Amino acid sequence: ASGFMLGPDDALSFPSGHTFGAGVFLCVLSYLLLAARGTRTGKRTTSVLGFAAAAAGTLVVAFSRLYLGYHWLTDVLASMGLALAVTGIVILADGLRAAAAPSGQHPVDAGPSESDAHRLGDHHRRG
């Protein structure tokens, strides 16, 4: 108990919520910023650096939890694994959303569907 800087915490600590929250936030933010810049098809170096920065930020939080004595190594490792899994789900969902969109159009930018166009009278317009 003398190893704790602020005294032992008697709450359950598996997994580390701080590490998980920081990991999900930084990794998903990195992905969204890189995807918005179009690096999905762009430079690999930019993507690697972006995710490396997210990993470094997550590791800083993880090491701080270990240093302060509030978590065991297994707590922060489990949190980092869960954060990677959530990030993977976000990337998968975004990829499926992009694949479902008509080619060359973002789902938000897509016009009315063909059935909507017929109902709205747009099929009479020729341009």
N, C-alpha and C positions, 0 to 999 in steps of 0.2 A: 504494500500500500504506500510505502514511502517513495516509490517511483513516480507517483502522480504529482504533477506540478500544482494542481488545484484540488487535490483530494480525489479519491476513487469515486467513480460514478456507478451507482447501483442499478441504473436502467439497462435494459437489453440494448446491445450495440451492434447486432449483426443484421444486415450489413450497415456500413457507414453511410448515413443519409447525406452528410456533407459531401463525401466523395462522389456518391451517386448523382446528386443534384448538380455538382460542378461538372462532372463528366458528361452528363446528358446535355446540359446547357451549352457547354463549350463545343462539343462535337456536333450537335445539331446546328448550332449557330454557324460553325465553320462550314458545314455542308450547305446550308441555305445561302450563305454569302457567296460561296464558290459557285453554286448552281446559278445564282442570280447573275453572276458575271459571265456565265456561259462557259465556264471552265470544264463543264461536263465533256466537252469536245476540245477543250483548249489545252494549255500547257500542264503537263504532269507535275512539273516542279512546283507550280503554284499550289496545286492540290496537296502535294506532300508537305509543303511548308505550312499550309493552313491546318492540316490535321496534326502535324507535329507540334504546332503551337497549342492546339487544344489538348493534346496529350500532356504537354509540359505543364499546362495550367492545372490539369487534373492531378498530375503527380505531385505538384506543390501542395495541393489541398490534402492529398493522401498522406504525404510525409508529415504535414503539420498535425494531422490526427494521430499519427504514430508517435511523433515527438512529444506531444502533449500527454500521451498515455491514455487517450480515450478509446483507442481501438487497437485490436491485434492486427497483424499482417493479413490474416484470413478475412477480416472484416473489410479492409480496403480493397483487397484483391477481388472479392465477391462483388463489391460495388462497381469496380472498374469493368468487370465482366458484364454485369447487368447494364451498365451505361453503354457499352459497345453493342449489346443486344438491342436496346431501345433505339440507338442510332441506326443500326441495320434495318430495323422495322420502318423507321422514318424514310430511309433511302429507298427501301423496297416499295413503300406506299407511293412515294413521289415518282418512282420509275413506272409503276403501274398506271398512275394517273396520267403521266406523259404519254405512255404507250396507248392509252385509250382515247387520247385526243386525236382529231383528224390530223393527217400529216401536215406539218408546217404550221399548225395553229396551236396556241396555248388554249387549254380548256376554257379559260375565262374569255378569250378573244373570239371563240367560235360563235358563228352566227346561229340563227334558228335552224333546227333540224329540218329535213325534207318534209316531214309531215306537218311541222309547224309552218313552213313556208307555203304549203298548199292551203292550209287553213287560213293563213293571213293574206292570201292572194298574191304572194311574191312570185309564184310560178308564171304569172302573166307578164312579168317584166322581162324584157330582153334588152341586153345592153351591149 
